[in-house]
Amino acid sequence: NDRAPPGRCSLDLVICGLAVGHIITPHLWGALGEMRRVLAPGGAALISDLHPVRAWQGAQRSFATDEGTFAVQHYIHSYADYHAAAARLGWSIEAVRETAPAPDQPPAVLALRLRR
């Protein structure tokens, strides 16, 4: 959204690490739109999350405590979700990275660099 008051779009970079998976898919566009709103023209957003392939295979985001292991609610965002949001919001997808724990394993993390 380019309607923010002058001086409000002042960030050069937004980093969103492993957080967008907590946002239900219909709200993904709102989150990406807000990131874009606070960026200065030409600014970038670095976004990472659990890779959708891993999530579709049943991987969960979880943490362990002395009381047990707890899974955190996670919403899967596909490539199509990111591409549709980027096109609608005026983002340019500059780079996509997929990282795996080992060469013979599916990717665990999806990372994107979006440019305003």
C-alpha positions in Angstrom: 0.0 0.0 0.0 1.6 3.3 -1.1 -0.9 5.5 0.9 1.1 5.7 4.1 1.8 9.2 5.4 5.3 10.8 4.5 8.0 9.6 6.8 6.2 6.4 7.7 7.8 4.3 4.9 11.3 4.5 6.2 12.7 1.0 6.6 15.2 -0.4 4.1 14.8 -4.0 5.3 12.2 -6.1 7.0 13.3 -9.5 8.4 10.6 -12.0 9.1 12.2 -15.3 10.2 10.0 -18.3 10.8 6.9 -16.2 11.6 4.6 -16.2 8.5 3.6 -19.8 9.2 1.7 -18.6 12.2 -0.5 -16.5 10.0 -3.6 -18.1 8.4 -3.3 -18.1 4.6 -6.1 -15.5 3.9 -4.2 -13.1 6.2 -0.8 -13.6 4.5 -1.6 -10.8 2.0 -2.3 -8.4 4.9 1.0 -9.3 6.6 3.0 -8.9 3.3 1.1 -5.7 2.6 2.0 -4.2 6.0 5.7 -5.2 5.4 5.6 -3.4 2.1 3.9 -0.4 3.6 6.6 0.3 6.1 9.4 -0.1 3.5 11.0 2.8 1.7 10.8 2.5 -2.1 13.4 -0.1 -3.2 13.3 -1.7 0.3 13.4 -5.5 0.8 11.8 -8.1 2.9 13.6 -11.3 3.8 11.0 -14.0 4.7 11.7 -17.5 5.9 9.5 -20.3 7.1 9.1 -24.1 7.3 9.2 -25.4 3.7 5.8 -26.3 2.4 7.0 -29.7 1.2 8.2 -30.6 4.7 4.9 -29.4 6.1 2.9 -31.5 3.6 5.0 -34.5 4.6 3.8 -34.0 8.2 6.7 -32.0 9.7 5.6 -29.9 12.7 6.9 -26.9 14.3 7.4 -28.0 17.9 9.4 -27.4 21.0 10.3 -29.5 24.0 10.0 -28.7 27.7 10.4 -30.8 30.8 6.6 -31.4 30.5 6.7 -32.8 27.0 6.8 -31.8 23.4 4.3 -29.3 22.1 3.4 -28.6 18.4 2.7 -25.0 17.4 -0.1 -24.3 15.0 1.3 -23.8 11.6 -0.3 -22.7 8.3 1.2 -23.9 5.1 1.9 -21.2 2.5 2.7 -22.6 -1.0 4.8 -21.0 -3.7 1.5 -20.1 -5.4 0.4 -18.2 -2.2 3.6 -16.1 -2.2 3.5 -15.5 -6.0 -0.2 -14.4 -5.9 0.4 -12.1 -2.9 3.5 -10.6 -4.5 1.7 -9.9 -7.8 -1.3 -8.4 -6.1 0.7 -6.2 -3.7 3.4 -5.0 -6.2 6.3 -7.0 -4.8 9.1 -8.3 -7.0 10.4 -11.7 -5.9 14.1 -11.4 -6.3 15.4 -14.6 -4.8 14.1 -17.9 -3.5 16.3 -20.3 -1.5 15.5 -23.8 -0.2 17.7 -25.3 2.4 17.9 -28.9 3.4 19.7 -30.5 6.4 21.4 -32.9 4.0 21.7 -33.3 0.3 19.5 -36.4 0.3 16.7 -34.8 2.3 13.9 -32.5 1.2 14.2 -28.8 2.0 13.4 -27.7 5.5 13.3 -24.0 5.0 11.9 -21.8 2.3 13.4 -18.3 2.1 12.3 -15.4 -0.2 13.7 -12.0 -0.8 11.0 -9.6 -1.9 11.7 -6.1 -3.2 9.3 -3.1 -3.0 
